[in-house]
Amino acid sequence: MIDIRALRENPDAVRASQRARGEDESLVDAILAADELRRSSQQAFEDLRSQQKTLSRAIGKASPDERPQILAQAKEMSEQVKALEAAADAANADYEATMLRLSNPILDGVPPGGEDDYEVLREVGTIRDFAAEGFEPKDHLDVAEGLDAIDMERGTKVSGSRFYFLKGIGARLELALLTMAADQAEENGFILMNTPTLVRPEVMGGTGFLGEHSDEIYYLPADNLYLTGTSEVSLAGYHSDEIIDVSKGPKRYSGWSTCYRREAGSYGRDTRGIIRVHQFNKVEMFSYTTIEEAHDEHLRFLAWEEEMLAKVELPYRVINTAAGDLGSSAAQKFDCEAWLPTQNRYMEVTSTSNCTTFQARRLGIRERGKTGTQIVATINGTLATTRWLVAMLENHQQADGSLYIPKALRPYLGGREVIKP
C-alpha cells in the first residue's frame, strides 16, 4: 500500500509506474475516485452526527410541548446517521480493497518491460573452459548422485515430484553454506532468527504475497494459515503494529528457515534436479530502516550477497530487474545470477528488494522521526539457499567426479578440500 497523499499529488508518476510494470494504469483513477467517495461519505456522516449531538442536547432543554417533536426528529436523524455511517464504512472498504490492488511504484532507474528486459550491471569472475580442460561437464544432478549427495527418486516416492533427499555430503554442504551465511550476517549486525514457517493471512497479505501470484503459496484452510516461501514474511510481520527505533541505524534480522513454494506457474521448467523445487532452506536478510536510508541499505544488501558469492568462488552477473518482473511489493530488485555450465546460461541465486514503505504501511510499522512517527522502509535479500548447490556442483566438479571445496567453506566441512565419489 502506498501513501495516498503522494498519489493525489502526483498521479502521473504512479500511472507511469503501472505502464512500466505492464499493469493497468486506470487503477490510479479508480483509486482517486474511491478516495474522493470515501472522504465525502465520511464528511457527510460526521456532519450529520454533529447535528445529532446538538439535537440531543436540545432535548433536555425543551419544554414538554416541544419535546415530542424533537424526539421524533432525533429518531429520524438517528436512522439517517446509521445509514450514512454504513455508506462511509462501505466506501472506506472499497477504497482499501482498490488500494491493495496497486503495486509499489518503481524507483528511478528501474528498466521498463518484462522478464527479458533486465539491465546487466556487471559480470564477475571467470567462466571455466571445460573443453580446454579436456572433459564435458556433468549437470548438477549427475555430479551429486556420483557423490551420493542427493536422492531424487525416493524424494518423489515419499512426497511427489520436485521433492528430494539431501544425504551425506549433500546435507553437509547445505548446512556448511547456510552456516557460513549466518556467520557473515551476524558479523554485519544481523540478529539471527529461526522463524515460523506458518503465518496468518494478515501477515502474508501485508507483505504483498496474496496478489496475482497467491497460487504459488501453500494454504492450510483448516488452520487459516499460510506456509511461507521465504522468512521475509515472518520477519516483516515481527514488528507489525509497532513503533520501532531506527534512529541509530537499521534494525537488521537474518532468518534461517525452510521455505515452501508450489511453483504453480513453472510446469515443465527446470524439472531435473533441485533448481526449482517445492521445499528448500534459506538464510534471508531483512532490514527495517528510514525512508532516507533505504537506498543505501539496499546497496549494502547487494554487496553482502556478492561477498557470499565470492566466498564460494562462483562466476556470476548482477542484473537490475525490469519493472514487469518485480513482485508487487518491490520498488527495485537486483538479482545475482550464477553461471550454469551445462545449460550455458545464468541462473538466479540471490535477489534483494527495496520495498520502500509498501509493506510497513500495510503492517502498521512506524518509527519516531524528528517530526513525529513515520512509516519505515523494509529491505530484503537472500544470503544463501539450497539452489546454490546447483551452481557449486556444476562449477566446482572435477574430471574424476570429485568436487572442489572453496577455501572459505572448508572450515565448515572439517577442512576438506575435495570431496571424492
C-alpha positions in Angstrom: 0.0 0.0 0.0 1.3 3.5 -0.8 0.8 6.9 0.7 -2.5 8.2 -0.7 -1.2 11.8 -0.4 1.7 11.1 -2.7 -0.8 9.5 -5.2 -3.1 12.6 -5.1 -0.1 15.0 -5.6 1.5 13.1 -8.5 -0.9 10.5 -10.0 1.1 10.7 -13.3 4.2 9.2 -11.7 2.1 6.2 -10.4 0.5 5.8 -13.8 4.0 5.7 -15.4 5.0 3.0 -12.9 1.9 1.0 -13.8 2.8 1.2 -17.5 6.4 0.2 -16.9 5.2 -2.8 -15.0 2.7 -3.7 -17.7 -0.2 -3.2 -15.3 -3.5 -1.3 -15.5 -2.9 2.4 -15.2 -6.6 3.1 -15.0 -6.4 1.7 -11.4 -4.9 5.0 -10.4 -8.1 6.8 -11.5 -10.2 4.2 -9.7 -8.3 4.8 -6.5 -8.7 8.5 -6.8 -12.4 8.1 -7.3 -12.7 5.7 -4.4 -10.7 8.1 -2.2 -13.0 11.0 -3.1 -16.1 9.0 -2.3 -14.5 7.8 1.0 -13.7 11.3 2.1 -17.1 12.8 1.1 -19.0 9.9 2.7 -17.1 10.3 5.9 -17.6 14.0 5.9 -21.4 13.6 5.4 -21.6 11.1 8.2 -19.6 13.3 10.6 -21.6 16.5 9.7 -24.9 14.8 10.5 -23.6 13.1 13.6 -22.5 16.6 14.8 -26.1 17.8 14.2 -27.4 14.8 16.0 -25.3 15.6 19.1 -26.6 19.2 19.0 -30.2 18.0 18.8 -29.7 15.5 21.6 -28.5 18.3 23.9 -31.7 20.3 23.0 -33.9 17.5 24.2 -33.1 18.2 27.9 -33.7 21.9 27.4 -37.0 21.5 25.5 -40.4 22.3 27.1 -42.9 19.4 27.5 -44.8 20.7 24.4 -41.6 20.8 22.2 -40.1 17.5 23.4 -42.3 15.0 21.3 -41.4 16.8 18.1 -37.7 17.0 18.9 -37.7 13.3 19.9 -39.3 12.3 16.6 -36.8 14.4 14.8 -34.0 12.8 16.8 -35.2 9.3 15.9 -35.4 10.1 12.2 -31.9 11.7 12.4 -30.6 8.6 14.2 -31.7 6.4 11.3 -30.1 8.8 8.8 -26.8 8.8 10.8 -26.7 5.0 10.8 -27.3 4.9 7.0 -24.5 7.5 6.4 -22.2 5.6 8.7 -22.8 2.3 6.8 -22.2 4.2 3.5 -19.0 5.6 4.8 -17.8 2.2 6.0 -18.6 0.7 2.6 -16.8 3.5 0.8 -13.8 3.0 3.0 -13.8 -0.7 2.5 -14.0 -0.2 -1.3 -11.1 2.3 -1.2 -8.9 -0.1 0.8 -9.7 -3.0 -1.5 -8.8 -0.9 -4.5 -5.6 0.4 -2.9 -4.5 -3.1 -2.2 -4.5 -3.9 -5.9 -1.9 -1.3 -6.6 1.8 -2.3 -6.8 4.6 -0.4 -5.3 5.6 2.5 -7.6 9.0 1.7 -9.1 12.1 3.8 -8.3 14.1 5.8 -10.9 16.5 3.6 -12.8 14.3 0.5 -12.9 14.0 -0.6 -16.6 10.5 -0.9 -18.0 9.3 -4.2 -19.5 9.1 -7.8 -18.6 11.3 -10.8 -17.6 13.7 -10.4 -20.5 14.1 -6.6 -20.3 16.6 -6.6 -17.3 19.7 -4.5 -17.3 23.1 -6.2 -16.8 25.1 -4.2 -14.3 28.2 -6.3 -14.2 29.7 -9.7 -14.7 32.1 -11.0 -12.1 34.5 -14.0 -12.2 35.9 -16.2 -14.9 33.8 -18.9 -16.6 35.6 -22.2 -16.7 36.6 -23.6 -20.1 35.8 -27.3 -19.6 36.7 -28.1 -23.2 40.3 -26.7 -22.6 40.4 -28.9 -19.5 39.5 -31.9 -21.7 36.2 -33.1 -20.3 32.5 -32.5 -20.7 30.9 -31.2 -17.5 28.0 -33.2 -16.0 24.9 -31.5 -14.8 24.4 -30.9 -11.0 22.3 -34.0 -10.5 24.8 -36.3 -12.1 27.6 -34.8 -10.0 25.5 -35.1 -6.8 24.4 -38.7 -7.5 28.1 -39.6 -8.1 28.9 -38.2 -4.7 25.8 -40.0 -3.2 24.6 -36.5 -2.1 21.0 -36.4 -3.4 18.2 -38.9 -3.8 15.5 -37.6 -6.1 13.8 -40.9 -6.7 13.0 -41.5 -3.0 12.0 -37.9 -2.6 9.4 -38.4 -5.3 8.3 -41.7 -3.7 7.8 -40.1 -0.3 6.4 -36.7 -1.3 5.8 -36.4 -5.0 7.6 -34.5 -7.8 10.0 -31.7 -7.0 10.9 -33.2 -3.6 14.2 -34.8 -2.7 16.5 -36.0 0.0 19.9 -34.3 0.6 22.0 -37.0 2.1 25.6 -37.4 3.4 27.9 -34.8 2.0 24.9 -33.1 0.2 23.3 -32.4 3.6 26.7 -31.3 5.0 27.3 -29.0 2.1 24.0 -27.2 2.5 24.5 -26.9 6.3 28.0 -25.5 5.8 26.8 -23.0 3.2 23.9 -21.7 5.4 26.1 -21.6 8.5 28.7 -19.5 6.6 25.9 -17.2 5.6 24.6 -16.9 9.1 28.1 -16.1 10.4 28.5 -13.4 7.8 25.1 -11.9 8.7 26.0 -11.8 12.3 29.3 -10.1 11.6 27.4 -7.4 9.8 25.0 -6.6 12.7 22.1 -9.0 11.9 20.3 -10.8 14.6 19.9 -14.5 13.6 16.4 -15.8 13.8 14.8 -19.2 13.4 11.4 -18.0 12.1 7.9 -19.5 12.0 7.0 -21.0 8.6 3.3 -20.7 9.1 1.8 -17.2 9.2 -1.6 -15.6 9.5 -3.3 -14.2 6.4 -2.9 -10.6 7.6 0.9 -11.1 7.7 1.1 -12.8 4.3 -1.2 -10.2 2.8 0.7 -7.4 4.5 3.9 -8.4 2.8 2.2 -8.3 -0.6 2.2 -12.0 -1.4 -1.5 -12.5 -1.7 -1.9 -10.8 -5.1 -1.9 -12.3 -8.5 0.8 -14.9 -7.5 -1.1 -16.2 -4.5 -1.4 -19.6 -6.3 2.3 -20.1 -5.6 1.6 -20.3 -1.8 0.6 -23.3 0.2 -2.5 -22.6 2.3 -3.9 -24.7 5.2 -7.6 -23.9 5.2 -8.3 -25.9 8.4 -6.0 -23.6 10.3 -6.3 -20.4 8.1 -2.5 -20.3 7.9 -0.1 -20.0 5.0 3.3 -21.7 4.6 6.0 -19.1 3.9 8.1 -19.2 0.7 10.7 -17.0 2.5 11.4 -15.9 6.0 11.0 -12.3 4.7 7.3 -12.8 5.5 7.7 -13.7 9.2 10.4 -11.1 9.7 8.2 -8.4 8.1 5.4 -9.4 10.5 7.7 -9.4 13.5 7.2 -5.7 14.3 3.7 -5.3 12.8 1.6 -2.6 14.6 4.7 -1.4 16.5 6.7 1.8 16.7 10.4 0.9 16.5 13.7 2.8 17.0 15.9 3.0 13.9 17.4 6.4 14.9 20.8 4.7 15.5 20.8 2.7 12.3 18.8 0.0 10.6 17.2 -2.8 12.6 18.5 -6.0 10.9 17.4 -9.6 11.2 18.6 -12.7 9.4 16.1 -15.5 9.1 17.0 -19.2 8.8 14.1 -21.2 7.6 12.7 -23.9 5.4 10.7 -22.4 2.6 7.7 -23.8 0.6 6.6 -22.9 -2.9 4.0 -24.6 -5.1 5.8 -23.4 -8.3 2.4 -23.4 -9.9 3.5 -21.3 -12.9 6.6 -23.3 -13.7 5.3 -26.6 -15.2 7.9 -28.1 -17.5 10.6 -25.6 -16.3 13.8 -26.9 -14.6 12.2 -30.2 -13.7 15.5 -32.0 -13.4 17.3 -31.9 -10.1 16.9 -29.2 -7.4 16.8 -26.0 -9.4 13.0 -25.5 -8.9 11.6 -27.4 -6.0 8.7 -27.2 -3.5 10.9 -27.2 -0.4 14.3 -25.7 0.3 16.3 -24.0 3.0 17.4 -20.4 3.0 19.2 -17.7 5.0 17.5 -14.3 4.4 18.5 -10.8 5.3 15.8 -8.3 6.4 16.1 -4.7 7.5 13.8 -2.0 8.9 15.2 1.4 8.2 14.3 5.0 7.5 12.9 6.1 4.1 16.0 8.3 3.7 18.4 5.3 4.3 16.6 2.7 2.3 18.6 3.2 -1.0 22.0 2.9 0.7 20.8 -0.1 2.7 19.6 -1.8 -0.5 23.1 -1.4 -2.0 24.7 -2.8 1.2 22.5 -5.9 0.9 23.7 -6.4 -2.7 27.3 -6.1 -1.6 26.8 -8.7 1.1 25.3 -11.1 -1.4 28.2 -10.6 -3.7 30.6 -11.2 -0.8 29.0 -14.6 -0.3 29.3 -15.5 -4.0 32.9 -14.6 -3.8 33.4 -16.9 -0.9 32.0 -19.9 -2.8 34.0 -18.8 -5.9 31.2 -18.7 -8.4 31.2 -16.6 -11.6 28.0 -14.5 -11.7 26.4 -11.4 -13.0 24.2 -8.7 -11.4 21.0 -7.6 -13.1 18.7 -4.7 -12.4 15.3 -6.4 -12.7 12.8 -4.9 -15.1 9.6 -3.5 -13.7 7.3 -6.1 -15.1 9.3 -8.9 -13.4 9.1 -7.3 -9.9 6.9 -8.5 -7.2 4.1 -6.2 -6.2 5.9 -5.0 -3.0 9.3 -4.3 -4.6 10.2 -0.8 -5.9 13.5 -2.1 -7.2 15.2 -5.5 -7.2 18.8 -6.6 -8.0 19.4 -10.3 -8.8 22.7 -12.1 -8.7 22.8 -15.0 -11.2 25.5 -17.7 -11.1 26.8 -19.3 -14.3 25.4 -22.8 -15.1 27.9 -24.5 -17.3 25.7 -27.4 -18.6 22.9 -25.0 -19.6 25.2 -22.3 -20.9 23.2 -19.7 -19.0 23.0 -17.7 -15.8 20.6 -18.8 -13.0 19.3 -16.7 -10.2 20.7 -17.5 -6.8 20.0 -14.3 -4.9 17.7 -11.3 -5.1 17.5 -8.2 -2.9 14.5 -5.8 -3.0 13.9 -2.3 -1.8 10.2 -2.4 -0.7 10.3 1.3 0.4 7.3 1.8 2.8 4.9 -0.5 0.9 5.0 -3.5 3.3 5.4 -1.4 6.5 2.4 0.7 5.7 0.2 -2.4 5.3 1.6 -3.9 8.5 1.5 -0.7 10.6 5.2 -0.4 11.3 6.5 3.1 12.2 9.5 4.8 13.6 9.8 8.0 15.7 11.2 10.7 13.3 12.1 14.3 14.1 8.6 15.5 13.2 6.7 12.6 14.8 6.1 9.0 13.8 6.5 7.9 10.2 6.4 4.6 8.2 9.6 2.7 8.0 11.1 1.2 4.8 11.9 -2.5 4.5 14.7 -4.2 2.6 15.1 -8.0 2.0 17.8 -10.1 0.4 18.9 -13.8 0.0 22.2 -14.6 1.5 22.3 -18.4 0.7 19.9 -21.0 -0.3 19.7 -24.7 -1.3 19.8 -23.7 -5.0 23.4 -22.5 -4.6 24.4 -26.2 -4.5 23.4 -26.5 -8.2 25.9 -23.9 -9.3 28.6 -25.2 -6.9 28.2 -28.8 -8.0 28.5 -27.8 -11.7 31.2 -25.1 -11.5 33.5 -27.0 -9.0 33.3 -30.5 -10.4 36.5 -32.2 -11.4 37.2 -34.6 -14.3 37.4 -37.6 -11.9 33.9 -36.9 -10.5 35.2 -35.3 -7.3 34.1 -31.8 -6.1 36.4 -28.9 -5.2 35.5 -27.1 -2.0 36.0 -23.3 -2.0 38.6 -22.2 0.6 36.1 -20.1 2.6 33.8 -23.1 3.0 36.5 -25.6 4.2 36.4 -24.7 7.9 32.7 -25.6 7.9 33.4 -29.0 6.4 36.2 -30.2 8.7 38.9 -28.7 6.5 38.1 -30.9 3.5 39.4 -29.5 0.2 38.0 -32.1 -2.1 35.0 -34.5 -1.9 35.6 -37.7 -3.8 33.0 -40.0 -5.2 
